[in-house]
């Protein structure tokens, strides 16, 4: 089992930045592909930055390319999502996800955090 706990969400004005953190516990952090998924009210889930267990970036939504970046600190078992130039349409619940397979991560991740809300005001 892997437990994922997100933090860092909140309210920010358009153009601002936020950094989300995901603390992982349980099985070996470095063995899992990890990423972030978001879902806004009335919209389908969208896969935002993710990375393989080896550190390679996995392709993600065009809507956030150039603004969002992902990183991980294996010593701290923590995954980060840096979000810059935020837009009102980035408003959503953001979930940290993990899966031993890339295909699983992209479709139905095995492990989910509880989510953290990001609200971007115009």
N, C-alpha and C positions, 0 to 999 in steps of 0.2 A: 504494500500500500504506500501511496505517496500522499502527503497532506500539503495543500497549497493555501497560503494565506496572503491575500493582496492588501495593499495599503497605498495611500498617496492620492486617492481621488479627492474631488472637491469641486468648488465653483471657481471658474476663472473667466476672465474677459477674453473676447476674441483677440487673437494675436499673441496671447500669452502662452506660457509653457507649464507643463506638469511632468513629474516623474513618478511613475507607478513602480512599486516594488512587489515582488512575490517571493515570500519566504517558503522554502520547500523543506520538508522533513520526511522521514521514513526511509525508503530505499535510496540507494546511491544516486544523488542528484545528477552526477555526470553521465549516467547511463541513459538518461531520458532526453528525447527531443521535447523542446518546450516552446511556448509562444503565448500570444495574446489573441483573444477573440472578443468581439464586442457585439452588443445587441441593443439597438434603440427601440423605443416603443413603436409598434406597428411596422417594424422593418425586420428583414431576415438577418440572421447572424452573419457577421462579416469577419473574415480572418485577417488580422493585422499581423505585424511582424512576428516571425518565429525563427527558431534556429535549431539545427540538429545537435545531437549530443556532442559532436566533434567541433561545434562552433560555426558551421557553415550556415549562412542565411537562407531561409526557405522563401520562395516567391510569395508575395502577399498583395493585398488590395492596392490598386493603383491610386485610390483616393488618399492614401496616407504616405505614399512614396515621397521621399525628400523631406518629409516633416517628422516622421516617427522613426525611431531607431531602437534596436533591442541589444541588450548586453547581458552577460551573466558573470557572476563572481562565484566561482566554484568553492572558494575557501569559505564563503559565507552562505553557500547554498541559496543564493538569491538571484532572481531574474529581474531585470529592469526594463521598463518601457519609457523612453524619453519622448515626450510629445511637444513639439514646437509649432509655432504659427497655428495655434488651435482655431478651429472654426466652429460655429454653432452646430453644424452638421456632424461634428465629432461627439456631440452629446450622446452618451450611451452608458450602459453598464459594461465594464471591462472585466474580463475573466482571464485569469492565468490558467493555462492548460498544459498537460503533459501526456506523453504517450511513448512507449518503447519503439514504436514504428512511425516513420514519417507519414505513411499513408493513413495511419490511424489518427495522427495529430491533425491532418488536413480535413478529415471527415468527421469522425466521432471520437474525440480525445477520451482516453480512459479516465483521466483525472482532471477535475475542475476545482478551482477555488470558489469561494462564496461570492466573489464579484465586488467591485468597487465602482461607485457612480462618479462619472465625470460629466459636469454640466458646463457648457461654454455659453456665456451670454453675449449677445450682440451689442 
